[in-house]
Amino acid sequence: MAGLERARLQGLSDEDRRALDELLEANGLTQDQLLTEQVTHLEMFLHEYPKMAGLQFFPHLKTLCLIHQDIRDIACLDDCVALEKVFIVEGQIKQIKGLDRLRNLRELYLYSNRITRIEGLQNLANLEVLSLADNYITSIEGLGQLLKLRELNLARNDIQLVGDALSA
């Protein structure tokens, strides 16, 4: 690991350091492999990863899978611009945000969270699949810019208003 990366690692808070260590352990990685290996897939389930931390050390990441974690905010994805698939499911997410720089994102799975509004997706021009099933969404909105969207799952929500949100 380069000196600059060691400094970035040392600058992490204790909480972020613990989260990064959990992420590394769950994926069979060591700190020495950070940024030196082209890690393209990370997953976390059956571990405690309550906060999205340490992801800036994985700039080549294409798939991120966080299942049944106590994650409350989508964060730390600014350096993961190669992401194509994101699964943050069965968590505590209340708001869709922090995805603006993910221009390559094709599939986004945020089912079984606590999301109430469809928002924060306007910059995801390449998004083809969006799963927001089993949330608390009442209105279908915020999809107008998603011209490549071909699959939308909103099952088990409280949809009360569709309007012209699905018009082509």
KEDO-227164 format. One line per 10 residues: number of its first residue (from 1); their letters; for each residue x, y, z of C-alpha. Coordinates in steps of 0.5 Angstrom, whole numbers, plus 500, padded with zeros to 3 digits. Example, Ala and Ser with C-alpha at 12.3 -4.5 7.8 and 13.67 -1.06 7.14 Angstrom:
1> as> 525:491:516 | 527:498:514;
//
This chain:
1> maglerarlq> 500:500:500 | 503:507:498 | 505:512:503 | 499:516:502 | 494:511:502 | 497:509:509 | 496:516:511 | 489:516:509 | 488:509:513 | 491:512:519;
11> glsdedrral> 486:518:519 | 480:514:519 | 476:514:526 | 476:508:530 | 469:507:528 | 471:507:521 | 477:503:522 | 472:498:525 | 468:498:519 | 473:497:514;
21> delleanglt> 476:491:518 | 469:488:518 | 469:489:511 | 476:486:509 | 475:480:514 | 468:479:511 | 471:479:504 | 478:475:506 | 482:481:504 | 488:484:508;
31> qdqllteqvt> 490:492:509 | 496:490:505 | 491:489:499 | 487:495:499 | 488:499:493 | 494:494:490 | 489:489:488 | 483:490:483 | 478:488:488 | 471:489:484;
41> hlemflheyp> 466:485:488 | 465:486:496 | 459:483:500 | 457:484:507 | 452:479:510 | 452:475:517 | 457:481:520 | 456:487:523 | 457:493:518 | 453:499:521;
51> kmaglqffph> 456:504:517 | 458:505:510 | 466:506:511 | 472:504:508 | 469:504:501 | 474:509:498 | 480:504:498 | 476:500:493 | 476:505:487 | 475:499:482;
61> lktlclihqd> 469:496:485 | 464:494:480 | 459:490:485 | 457:492:492 | 453:487:496 | 451:490:503 | 445:485:506 | 442:485:513 | 446:491:516 | 444:496:520;
71> irdiaclddc> 446:501:515 | 442:508:516 | 445:512:510 | 448:511:503 | 455:514:504 | 462:513:502 | 461:512:494 | 464:518:491 | 471:514:490 | 467:508:487;
81> valekvfive> 465:511:480 | 466:504:477 | 460:501:481 | 455:498:476 | 451:494:481 | 449:496:488 | 445:492:493 | 444:495:500 | 438:491:502 | 434:489:509;
91> gqikqikgld> 437:495:512 | 435:502:515 | 436:507:509 | 431:512:509 | 433:517:504 | 436:515:497 | 442:520:496 | 450:519:495 | 449:516:488 | 451:522:484;
101> rlrnlrelyl> 457:520:482 | 456:513:480 | 455:514:472 | 456:507:471 | 451:504:475 | 446:500:472 | 443:496:477 | 440:499:484 | 437:494:489 | 434:498:495;
111> ysnritrieg> 429:493:497 | 427:492:505 | 429:499:507 | 425:505:510 | 425:509:504 | 419:514:503 | 421:518:497 | 424:516:490 | 429:521:490 | 436:522:488;
121> lqnlanlevl> 437:518:482 | 437:524:477 | 444:523:475 | 444:515:474 | 443:516:466 | 445:508:465 | 440:505:471 | 436:500:468 | 434:496:474 | 431:499:480;
131> sladnyitsi> 428:495:486 | 425:499:491 | 420:493:494 | 418:493:501 | 419:500:503 | 414:506:505 | 414:509:498 | 407:512:497 | 408:516:490 | 411:514:484;
141> eglgqllklr> 416:520:482 | 423:522:481 | 424:517:475 | 423:522:469 | 431:522:468 | 432:515:468 | 431:513:460 | 434:507:460 | 430:504:466 | 427:497:464;
151> elnlarndiq> 425:494:470 | 422:497:476 | 420:493:482 | 415:497:487 | 412:491:490 | 410:492:498 | 410:499:498 | 404:504:500 | 403:507:493 | 397:512:493;
161> lvgdalsa> 399:516:487 | 402:514:480 | 400:520:476 | 405:521:469 | 411:518:473 | 411:512:468 | 410:516:462 | 415:515:456;
//
